Amino acid sequence: MTAGDNISIVHNVISSSGGGDVTQADLKTKQDVLTAGTNITIDANNVISSTGGGGGGDVTQTDLDTKQDVLTAGTGIEIKNNVISSTGGGSSTIHRVSCCW
């Protein structure tokens, strides 16, 4: 192994050997307190959670009832294990046009 900049290797122990120290002045430039935005909470243990949102309030069962929960396959379509495939079918006609000059 070859040590790069600011790295030392002594008895197979890799260590940082420099690169600058962090001063109190450096720490003062960092945010020490998070501020929760709209619909966000931060508890005493620094756990960040969403408290709702979406612009329309809470989602109700009535809201869910208006949504399609099952896909319905149409002609020539198959749905198995949430995979949508063509089952073939359909037809196409090729017209050959020739012209003599």
N, C-alpha and C positions, 0 to 999 in steps of 0.2 A: 504494500500500500504506500501511496505517496500522499503526504499531507499537502493540501492546497493552502490558499491564503487564509490566515487567521485560524488554522487548524494545527494541532500538534498530536503526534502519535508516540506514546511512551509506554513500553511494555504491552503493546496491543490495545491500549486504551486511547480512544479518540476523543480529543477535547478541543473546545474553542479556546484559542489563545489570544483573543483580542477582538478587534472589530468595534471597539468603542464601549464605553460604559453608559448606563442609563442614569441620568441625573434627576434630581427632584424637579428641575425646570422642565426636563423632557416629560415627566409624568404629568405635570400640570397642564400640558397641552392636550392630554387625552381626556375623553369623556369618562367620568367616573360614575355617572348616574344615567341610567336609561330613562327616557321619557316615552310613555305610552301614547300612541296616536289614537285616532278614532277606532272604536271597537276592539281595542287591545288593552289587556291588563298585564301588569307585571307584579307578581306577589313578593312577599318578603324573602323568599328563597330564590329570587331572580328567575322564576318560571314565567315565560311569556305565553299568553293565551289569547285566542280570538274570542270575543264576546258577542259575536253576531255579525251583522253587516250585510253586505249584498245589496244595500240600498232599499230593500223592500221589507225589512223586518224578518221575523222568524218564518220558516217554512212550516206549513201546517199539513195535516193529512189531506185536507181538501185540495191544497196545492198539488200534492203528490198524486192524488186521484185523477188529475187532469193530464198526467203524463203517460206516455206509452211505456208499459213495462215489459211488453213482449213484442218481438219482431214477428211479422207475418210475411211468409215467403209468397211472392207472386209467381206467375207463370215462368217456368224455366229457372227458378231460383230455389236453392236448398239451404237451410240453416241447421247446422249440427254443431253443438258445443260452442255456440256463438261465432261460428265461422260461416260466412255467407259465400256460397259458390253457385256458379251457373251449372245447371244440369243438362245443358245442351239445348236441344229443341230449337225452336225458331227455324226459319228458313231464309235462304237468300237466293235470289235468281240472278244469274249472270247473263246479260244480253250481249251477244257478239254482233258488232256492227262492222260490216265491211263495205268498202266502196271502191269502185274502180274508177280510175281517172282516164 
